[in-house]
Amino acid sequence: MVLDDLYQEILLDHYKNPRNRGVLEQPDVHLDAKNPFCGDEITIDFTFDGNRIKDIRFQGEGCVISQASVSLLTESVKGKTIEEAQAVVEQFTKLIKGEIDALDPELEELMAMQGVSAYPTRVKCALLAWNTLKKALSDYKQKDKVNHA
């Protein structure tokens, strides 16, 4: 099997069988995001245990790339600290923008999204969830600082 075929299979699997789809009853952070250019929409809920992402769920609709990307995102950051999740976001963003061509070995499944960098109009689809995660982590850190002030 060619690597591109494997990556395509991974994306289609995440699109057809999304991981962590659903709603959290009492999320610490709830964010909606839309890509007005193509109609992709996502909602992401997070709960935290201190500095760690305890749970993450999403709902949404849109293209294969946006929905597979958010599914991959939830798997790659669940259980990580805010700092670890921010590092994953930074690496993934660089990968999608074509600034790097490899990720840490533990993030290997995210490499399935690498081909998106060749299609500038699709980069926004792939990064919709990741930009939302970045904002969620920032919002939570700010909220946490206020609560501990």
Secondary structure, 3 states (H helix, E strand, C coil): CCHHHHHHHHHHHHHHCCCCECCCCCCCEEEEEEECCCCEEEEEEEEEECCEEEEEEEEEECCHHHHHHHHHHHHHHCCCEHHHHHHHHHHHHHHHCCCCCCCCHHHHHHHHHHHHHHCHHHHHHHHHHHHHHHHHHHHHHHHHHHHCC
